[in-house]
Amino acid sequence: MHDNSSLLPSPEKYRVAQWATGNIGTRALRAVVEHPSLTLGAVYVHSDDKAGADAGDLCGLAATGITATRRIEDVVEAGIDCVLYMPRACDIDEVCWLLASGINVVTTRGEFHHPASMNPDVRARVEAACAIGDSSIHSTGSSPGFVTEALPLVLTSIQRRLDHLAVDEYADLSQRDSPGLLFDVMGFGGDPDTVAQHRIDHLRESFGPSLRLVADGLGLPLDDVVASGELAAAPRAITIAAGVIDEGTVAAQRVTVSGLRDGRELLRFRATWYCTTDVDWEVRDTGWHVTVDGDAPLDIDIRFPVPLERMASVSPAYTANRAVNAVASVCAAAPGIRTTVDLPQVVAAL
């Protein structure tokens, strides 16, 4: 009998720090506090209002005795095995400081999904920090991450020929009460001519590395990654939970990121995010539709069985939980930037 124990993360208890406590970070913090194999050792926050608060107060649990800090030195000195790094923007100086200090990093930031897609200078800095600290870093989440990497790799494990794999993501955002996210970040309610190229570029940068990672893992490296998109304007003023989308402004967006090989599309990710169903495209309920065209073809629908009014409170779990569940594997991994292909399958210790 073969011994597979070396492929599995150690059962030891890891000491974890939560970095940032936004929607995703707060859910991750709660998961760490409640996790049977993790111990909370520190919490880093960006707001003066949160500094000094007990971690339990920040995530709706009983007091933990761990208070939030704004000093990276407090995290480094807390005997941390792994930081769950979830800020709004990635600071490479911070990341390298943590890694060089011997602290592993699991992040929901998208900069580290595919090392070869990174800026060479940044990659070199991060790899050097990992070497100094004997540490590793891994990017994950629900999308990109689970649905663009982990799931495709599992589905292709029953193929011996792959002609095409497509992931379609649908999100009804009409009941998402997050004006900053919808209007300021995603461009809903904005000028279609101004928003279009920005969204296309953003999704190519966000999802292209995942497509390249999967293709490389399958031994079918891509020749190119291209993106295209279209926006739908509101036919009339539309009131959603986040506010009002004026007539003629962006009410829905559909962006396609295509991985090309030998002159044709091999892999595809398409996001259809909308605040109204009054568009000419196919619109499904929030969830994913995955198709595999190969010698073992598949057609899979994944629905989120959650009422729209509860989606904002539930959806952070899809991203935060995978990061929390990856801590043990990342702590056990060899030093460096570790991808979904490098790590063993993430298994939740419940």
Phi, psi and omega in degrees: 000135179283142177266111182262009186297331182290343180273351185257149177294153179296145179282000182296161181272128183259144179265122192239144171247139174262124181251108180087142185228052169281205182301312182287315182298321179296319178294320178295318179301314179299318181296322179294313181301322184270356188283136182288341185243009179234149176235131179284127181245339181193158175224125177254132180232160180258351186254137175298328181295331181268337181301132181090349179284148176290143181303324179298320178295328182286339182234014174080025178242176177294162181303140181252342186086357177258120181257147183288146181228160173248011182251121178296332178300325179295325178290313182298326184272003186266010178068042186274137174273325185208138174255131169271101191264108188224048178280170178291328178226148182273131176248106184297327177299315178299312183301314181292325177300313180298312183296316180293339178277000178091016182256125174289157182227128167246127186228148171265004169291152186263009188286346192240019182293325186218099186308322183292342178273351183284159169303126186304321180293318179294316179302316180298320178297315182293316179298321179295319178296320177298319180295319180295315185267359184053048187232170180223160179224143184217131173262135177205188182152196179272316184200103004284159181134257184305305189279341181258349182229294186300312182293313176302322180293323176292315183294325179281353179290348176252015177254150165241356172216129178241118177264326183191142173225130183229135174243119175251125180249130179240135179217115174273111186257012186294333181253013180273109184274065181226077183303320181298317180292309186290312187274315186277320184269311187271345174086009175296143183080005181260180178286121182306321182293329181278323187281326192306301186293325179300316182291322179297312180298318182297315182288327175298317180291328183281320188252341178303315179301323178296317179297318178296321180298312180298315181299316178299317181298329180274356183077024180233062185303143183280148174277330183195158171235124181235159180222148175216162181196168177213151180241150175245132180271149178295127180288345179201171176297131183238128176264121177241177183299329183277348182147210183245131172259114185288155176305135178087355178260171187296123178240344178204152179216141178226118183236133180247128175247120187243131173263119187256139175216130180054040174081008179219164179284122176260317181233147180214139168238129178231125178256125173241102184244130190213151175249358175210149176269003182278064179226167183270002182265169170289126179234125178247169174297162181305128181155197183233145172236118184241128177236142177234122176252109181199205179276356171226071189297149183221150175217111191233131172252131175239113182254150173263103186281060184229131176303145183305324182291345178256355187298321182297328180278337183265323190301328178303333181296326182299327179270312186294320187296320180296322178297314179299317182292341181273352187304311185298317181294320180291321178295330181272353187282162174293155181300147176127185176278113186254131184255177176299328178289326182287323188274155170293165179303134180287123180242129181283127173268099188263000000 
